[in-house]
């Protein structure tokens, strides 16, 4: 009788652990899906790239890390935190963002970006593979707040010139400059 | 009486309209007039209209400004507020929290820095399209200078006449490819932005130099001679050179291969002072060959003493 009780208890424990593991798996999958879903869509067009063509894997990596960069940028501008920016930004781009977020925190201003996607056109890829320039036609909505007060909303096409350089396992955004608007 | 009553009603309406007009005047956001484009690092004024006090915001690529302003005076934008090229949003909110906004662009200042990459650091002589040069043109605030400009790449080989190639920047980048020249040694490549004078129209002439080492290409006309002493054969190559007459650098590996009745034996030896040497012990007739990279040299047949 005791052995039957022990077996039942053991089975209950196993079932409980399996259920916990399954729910944990579901949560993790949902988180992964959530992260994937929160990345803005990025399309890369490298048809007119010069002077060297782009490898398929490089193209995929660039599109992914550019999407991650905008995800991190939007998060940092809204939260006022700069700690995650180094994952995707280096050099001038990182320095400028860090400075801007510092100013935002001093003034109480923050920015919310609703990112509807980016159409990247690669325009220059150096022969030695150490730099790539891209034009980004970004459809983004930018809201500027002072505290909780909405000051301004822009919902239009923005054009950026992007300089990306490779690191050990990713491509970093080294420069991000918005181009003058079309008259 | 009716006339007096109508007159009184008219006055009431007029007073209400004046009050409404005044109130709407206070509630209306101040006017904001921004220039379409300004140069990076240049102070300027933004004209505003209205009365009383308001809050002015400037949101740019690397800074955010917030200050209380009088709506009767123009807003002074400091040079330090517009150092980064890009789009800026100016926002003016009046005392009733009604806001108006405008956008202006900041373009890069004149070129002040060149970022120059030369690749690779060593290259064989006479190799087509083997040298790549890329230059990025920045202003003093490290904004890419987007207006097209000419970059001269001046190539100065160690022994030989220099020459130059020009390239026009696109989105701030200029590049060129060229083949290596025929002689080994250092080659200096200098990127020059400007027109060669130290200062023209206030624009500083920019130069950045890099050096690339041209080394000999593959060996050419490889030959060796043998000196036999008993059953020992000493082998030595002639000075190993490429087809342009450049000596292959010390350390380049030369392979000597002997085939005799004991089988095949290979010795890899580095070039020292321009030549490669080795010794074989041979037993009876033997065929010895020499190779360096893809180049096969002469073959020698020796007849060693049987021991």
Interface residues (C-beta under 8 A of the other chain):
Chain A: X51 X92 X95 X96 X97 X99 X100 X103 X104 X106 X107 X108 X109 X111 X123 X124 X126 X127 X128 X130 X131 X133 X135 X144 X146 X149 X151 X152 X154 X158 X161 X163 X175 X176 X177 X178 X179 X180 X181 X183
Chain B: X36 X37 X55 X57 X59 X60 X61 X62 X63 X64 X65 X66 X84 X85 X86 X87 X89 X91 X93 X97 X99 X101 X103 X105 X107 X117 X119 X120 X132 X134 X136 X142 X143 X144 X146 X170 X171 X172 X173 X175 X177
